[in-house]
């Protein structure tokens, strides 16, 4: 599912569409994904922006967002959904995709925001869709921000001390 983002060409004021489709991830166009711009990340997606850029997470209701702050000022983000959106990452695959996108770059912080009380840390290792007939899907009985922080740190291969968790009301999230 191609996604276009408009960025202003320096000095010209002209808007240029940048292809963000997964199909182009291995092409030369993929490098433009790191340019400073506003990047929209919908449920089940992983995207990034360069230094000075902004990540926009629309309609965060039962979701969690995970934003990785890079040492160079760039941001890499994931919009983790309780239920898989067709063609996008499930909750048990999204941290691996985020870790791969970050690669070996230096990470200064990881911010988890959203419906903290709706999530169990285990959803990052076994998605709701993974439970078979007759299996009970566990659901949270209380908020577990510490458990979520530990699960995200482990899934990203980062120190727990770098991860913060915030319970944020429903709505759009903007990270700069």
N, C-alpha and C positions, 0 to 999 in steps of 0.2 A: 504494500500500500504506500505509494509515493507521498511524501510530505514536502511541501515547498516552504521555505522561509525567506522572507525578504530582508535584504541587508543593504545599507546605503554604501555606495562606492565612495571612498574617501575623496572629498573635494568636489565630486561631481554632482552629488545629490540624487543620482540615479539609483533606482531600486533594481536589485538583481535577484532573481530566484536562485536558490541553492537547493539542489537535490539532496534529500535526506533519506532516500529509500534504501532498505537493507540490500537490495540487489546491487546497488552501486558501492557498497561498503569496501570492496576491494579495488575500486577504480581510483583514478587520480581525483575524481570529484569528491571522494570521501574526505579528503583533506580539508575541503571547504567547511565541513561540519564543525571544525574547530575554530573557525573565524568568530570574532566577537559579534554576536547578534542575539536576538531573542529566539529561543528554541522551545517549541511546544512539545511536551512529552505526555502522551495519553496513556491510558491503562495498558500495562503489559509491555511498554516500550522502554528502551535505553537510548539516550542521546547525550550529546555534549555541546558545550560552547567554549570558546577561547576566553582569554583574560578580558575582563570588562563586559562579558556577555551576561545574559539573563536566561534562566530556565523558567518556563511557565508550565505549571501542572494544573490542567483544568478539571473541575468537578471532582475534587477529592472528597469522597463521602465515606465509604467503608474501606478506602485504600490507605496505603502508606506510601510516602515518597522517600527516596533515599538519595541524598545529594552528597557527592564526593567533592571536596574542595582540594584542588591540586596546588602544589607549591608555586606553579607559574601563574596562578590566578584563574585558571580555567575551572570549569564545573562539569562534572559528569553525573547524570541523574537517571533514576529509574522510578517508574510509577507502578508500584506493586499492587495488584488487584487480588481480592479474595477469590474471585471467579475469573477464569481465563477468558479473555477476549479472543475470538477466533483469529488465528494468524499471528498472535502476539505471545509473549512469554508468560508461562504459568508462574505462580508464586514460588515454586520450588526450583525454578530455573533462572529467575531474574537476577539473583545475586551473582551467580556464575557469569551471566552475560555482562553484568556491570563490572565485575572483577576483570574480565577479559578486555573490556573497553578501556578500563583504566591502565591495564598493562603494568609495566614496570615504573610508571611515573610516580613521583613523590606525592604522598597524600598528607595534607595538614589536618583535615577534619572530615568527619562523616556525620551528616545531619539526617535524622529520621523524623518525619513529621506526618501527622494524619490521625486516623481513627485507631489510636493505640489500644483502646479497650476492646476493639473488635478482632484483634489479632492475637494468636498464640505464636510463640517463637517457632514452634514446629511447622507452621505453614510455609516456612522458608525451606524446609527439607522434605515435606510431604504436602502437596497441594490438596485442597478440598476435592478436586476432581480425581485424585488418586485413590480415594477410598472406594472399595467395591461394594457390590450388593451385600447387604447384611452387616457391613462394617459401620460402626458409629463414627461420624465425623466429630472430633472433639471441638468444643467451643469454649471460649474463655468465660470464667466465672468472675474474674477480676482483672484489672489492668496489670500488665507485666512489663513495664518499660525497661527494667534491668535485663530481663530475659530477652527482650527484643534487641537491646543493644548488644548483648553477648552473641546472639544469633547472627546479627548483621556483621559484627566484627569478625566472627569466625568465617562467615560466608565470603567476606571480602579479603580475608587474610590480613586484617589490620589489628592493631592493638585496641583493646576494649576502651582504653582511655581516650581514644580519638572520636568515639561515637557518642553523640547526644541524641536524646529522644524527647520529642514534644508532642503532647496530645493537642491537636489543632482542630478547631471547629470545621464543619463542612464548608466547602467552597473552593475557589481557585487559590492556588499558591504561586507566589512569585519569589524566586530566589536569585539574588544578585551577588 
